[in-house]
Amino acid sequence: MAKVPEGLDRNQLVIASRRVLLDGLIALRPHLAAFTVVGAQAVYLRTPDASLQNAPFTSDADLSLDPAVLDDQPLVDEALRTAGFTLLQDDQPGLWARTERVDGKDVPIELDILVGKELADKIGSRSAKIPPHGKMTARWVPGLEVCAVNRSPVVIRSLDPADERSVTANVAGPAALLVAKAYKIAERHAQAHTHPDRLTNKDAGDVYRIMATVPVREVAETFTALVRDPRVGVIASEGFTLLRQYFGGAATPGVNMAVDAHTGDVPEETIRLTAPAYVDRLARELPRL
């Protein structure tokens, strides 16, 4: 749900999506070591002090799963169903949701269970097969592999003043998020002629948010470790190549999208200078790729 549905309050959607994330993490508590919060929720958890006027926004939640750490029991799909989640569509693996009341309307809030493609032993057309867990439990996605390595625990709190719950869970680090976002933007940009509705400016806006908040040296140190990691090194290297392709120039596609995402918030010239400079600095700090 990349856009705010007509007639719904944006802030209430953000609160609902965090509530669904917490409920999902609680339902999956026996498996928390295998899960990592990714996507926009992770971006905002990693950039709480971003000096941007645009308020953080997401209307769903994403969890990546490392099959190598996942126990056989309890079954993930059964745990989710017990907590009130159902598949959005019976033929679409990994896309779970629960109906929440938002602004007086029933709204399905997604909780996607995702696996980095190269971490899955077997895959279907979109299903990551992780037996004994159900074949529709998780969806494979390229680029998320690095989130199994670059992550650390964060206390995730409810955004609802009446809800005092919190859960400590692993959240993807900035370097992993840049890789994952670069893969996602590249995939959707390539499909824009057939699926134009899937390409939005928001992901590029999240990339800029990280670049404007997290020191490049910190990201470079993590990137250096990632590209040398035997499990995810190839993915990290390709992710940086995509990051350079989409954000390495003042008028590259990712920069253009970030400008649109932050219209009225960040001066266009600032984004067109900051993003390429960040990528260039990363390139100089990293081992030769």
C-alpha positions in Angstrom: 0.0 0.0 0.0 2.4 2.7 -1.3 -0.2 5.5 -1.5 -2.6 6.8 1.1 -6.1 5.5 0.3 -8.6 8.2 -0.3 -10.3 9.5 2.8 -7.9 7.9 5.3 -5.7 9.9 7.7 -2.0 9.4 6.9 -1.0 9.5 10.6 -3.6 6.9 11.6 -2.3 4.5 8.9 1.3 4.9 10.3 0.0 4.1 13.8 -1.9 1.1 12.5 1.0 -0.3 10.5 3.3 -0.1 13.6 0.6 -1.9 15.7 0.4 -4.7 13.0 4.2 -4.9 13.1 4.3 -5.3 16.9 1.5 -7.9 16.7 3.4 -9.8 14.1 6.6 -9.8 16.1 4.8 -10.9 19.2 3.1 -13.8 17.3 6.5 -14.8 15.9 8.4 -14.3 19.2 9.7 -17.9 19.3 11.4 -17.2 15.9 12.6 -13.6 16.5 16.3 -14.6 16.0 15.4 -15.5 12.4 13.5 -12.3 11.6 14.7 -8.8 10.7 12.6 -5.7 10.3 13.2 -4.3 6.9 11.6 -1.8 4.5 10.3 1.6 5.5 9.7 0.7 9.1 13.4 -0.1 9.4 14.4 3.1 7.6 12.5 5.2 10.1 13.8 3.3 13.1 17.3 3.9 11.8 16.8 7.6 11.1 14.8 8.9 14.0 16.7 12.2 14.0 16.4 13.0 10.3 16.1 16.7 9.8 13.3 16.4 7.2 10.0 18.1 7.4 8.1 15.3 5.6 6.9 13.0 8.4 7.9 9.3 8.1 5.2 7.4 6.4 4.4 3.7 5.8 1.2 1.8 5.7 2.6 -1.7 6.0 5.4 -3.7 7.6 8.1 -6.0 6.2 10.0 -8.8 7.9 12.9 -10.7 6.3 13.5 -14.2 7.3 16.8 -16.1 7.4 16.0 -19.8 6.8 19.4 -20.9 8.3 18.3 -19.6 11.7 14.6 -20.6 11.6 13.4 -23.4 13.8 10.9 -26.0 12.6 8.3 -25.2 15.3 6.0 -23.4 15.8 5.0 -23.2 12.1 5.2 -19.5 11.0 2.0 -19.6 9.0 0.0 -21.1 11.8 1.4 -18.5 14.3 0.3 -15.7 12.0 -3.1 -17.1 11.4 -3.6 -17.5 15.2 -2.8 -13.8 15.5 -5.5 -12.9 13.0 -3.4 -12.6 9.8 -4.5 -14.1 6.5 -2.9 -14.1 3.0 -4.0 -11.1 1.0 -4.5 -13.5 -2.0 -4.4 -17.3 -1.8 -2.0 -17.5 -4.7 0.5 -14.8 -3.5 3.0 -16.2 -1.0 4.3 -14.1 1.9 1.8 -11.3 1.6 0.0 -11.4 4.9 -2.5 -8.9 6.2 -4.8 -8.1 9.0 -7.9 -5.9 8.9 -7.6 -2.8 11.1 -10.1 -0.1 11.8 -8.7 3.2 10.5 -10.7 6.4 10.5 -13.9 4.4 10.8 -13.0 2.1 7.8 -11.8 -1.5 7.7 -8.4 -1.4 6.0 -6.1 -4.4 5.3 -2.6 -3.7 6.7 0.1 -5.8 5.2 2.8 -7.7 7.0 5.0 -9.2 4.4 7.2 -12.2 5.2 10.2 -12.1 2.8 13.3 -14.2 2.2 16.4 -13.0 0.3 16.3 -15.0 -2.9 19.8 -16.5 -2.5 19.1 -17.6 1.1 16.3 -19.9 0.1 17.2 -23.5 -0.6 14.4 -23.9 -3.0 12.0 -21.3 -4.6 8.9 -21.4 -6.7 7.8 -18.6 -9.0 7.6 -16.3 -6.0 7.4 -18.7 -3.0 10.5 -19.3 -0.8 10.2 -22.9 0.3 11.2 -23.3 3.9 9.8 -26.7 5.0 8.3 -27.7 7.3 6.7 -24.3 7.2 3.9 -23.9 4.6 4.9 -23.1 1.0 2.9 -19.9 1.1 4.5 -18.6 4.2 7.2 -16.5 2.6 8.1 -14.7 -0.6 11.6 -14.5 -2.1 12.9 -11.1 -2.9 16.4 -10.3 -4.3 18.6 -7.9 -2.3 17.3 -8.7 1.2 20.1 -11.2 1.8 22.3 -8.6 3.3 19.7 -7.9 6.0 20.6 -11.2 7.6 24.1 -9.9 8.2 23.8 -6.2 8.7 21.3 -6.0 11.5 21.1 -5.3 15.3 18.5 -5.2 18.0 16.3 -2.2 18.4 13.5 -1.5 20.9 10.4 -1.0 18.7 7.6 0.9 20.4 4.0 1.5 19.6 3.0 4.9 18.1 -0.3 4.8 19.8 -0.2 6.7 23.1 -2.8 4.3 24.6 -0.6 1.3 23.7 2.5 0.9 25.9 3.9 -2.2 24.2 7.4 -2.6 22.9 9.3 -5.4 21.3 13.1 -5.7 21.0 13.8 -7.1 17.5 16.6 -7.1 14.9 16.3 -4.2 12.5 18.3 -4.0 9.2 21.2 -1.6 9.3 21.6 1.4 6.9 24.0 -0.3 4.5 21.7 -3.3 4.1 18.7 -1.0 3.6 20.5 0.9 0.9 21.2 -2.4 -0.9 17.7 -3.6 -0.5 16.2 -0.3 -1.7 18.6 -0.2 -4.7 17.5 -3.7 -5.8 13.8 -2.8 -5.3 14.1 0.4 -7.3 16.0 -1.2 -10.1 13.5 -4.1 -10.3 10.5 -1.8 -10.4 12.1 0.7 -12.8 12.8 -2.1 -15.2 9.1 -3.2 -15.0 7.7 0.4 -15.3 6.5 -0.1 -18.8 4.3 -3.0 -17.9 3.6 -2.2 -14.2 3.8 1.6 -13.9 1.8 1.5 -10.6 4.5 -0.4 -8.8 7.2 2.3 -9.3 6.8 5.0 -6.7 9.1 7.8 -5.5 8.9 6.8 -1.9 11.7 4.2 -2.0 14.1 6.7 -3.5 13.0 9.2 -0.8 13.9 6.6 1.8 17.4 6.2 0.2 17.9 10.0 0.4 16.7 9.9 4.0 19.5 7.5 4.9 22.1 9.5 3.0 21.0 12.7 4.7 21.2 11.1 8.2 23.7 8.3 8.4 27.5 9.3 8.1 29.0 7.9 5.0 32.0 6.5 6.8 29.7 4.4 9.0 28.0 3.0 6.0 31.3 2.4 4.2 32.7 0.4 7.1 29.7 -1.9 7.0 29.7 -2.2 3.3 33.3 -3.3 3.3 32.4 -6.1 5.7 29.4 -7.0 3.6 31.2 -7.3 0.3 33.7 -9.7 2.0 31.0 -11.8 3.6 30.8 -15.3 2.0 27.0 -15.5 2.2 26.1 -12.1 0.9 29.2 -10.5 -0.6 28.0 -10.9 -4.2 24.6 -9.4 -3.4 26.3 -6.5 -1.5 28.6 -5.8 -4.5 25.7 -5.8 -7.0 23.7 -3.6 -4.6 26.4 -1.0 -4.7 26.5 -1.2 -8.4 22.8 -0.5 -8.6 23.1 2.3 -6.0 25.7 4.0 -8.2 23.6 3.4 -11.3 20.5 5.0 -9.7 22.0 7.6 -7.4 25.5 8.2 -8.7 24.7 11.2 -10.8 22.7 14.4 -10.4 20.1 13.4 -13.0 20.0 9.6 -12.5 16.6 7.9 -12.1 16.9 7.4 -8.4 17.9 11.0 -7.7 15.0 12.3 -9.9 12.6 10.2 -7.9 14.1 11.4 -4.6 13.6 15.0 -5.7 10.0 14.3 -6.4 9.6 12.4 -3.1 10.9 15.4 -1.1 9.3 18.2 -3.1 8.5 21.1 -0.8 10.8 19.7 1.9 14.3 19.5 0.6 15.6 21.9 -2.1 16.1 20.0 -5.4 19.7 21.2 -5.7 20.5 19.8 -2.3 19.4 16.3 -3.3 21.1 16.4 -6.7 24.4 17.3 -4.9 24.1 15.1 -1.8 23.2 11.8 -3.3 26.0 11.6 -5.9 28.5 12.9 -3.4 27.5 10.2 -0.9 27.8 7.5 -3.5 31.2 8.8 -4.7 32.5 8.9 -1.2 31.3 5.3 -0.7 33.0 4.2 -3.8 36.3 5.7 -2.6 36.0 4.1 0.8 35.1 0.6 -0.4 37.5 -2.1 -1.7 37.7 -2.1 -5.5 34.5 -3.8 -6.7 
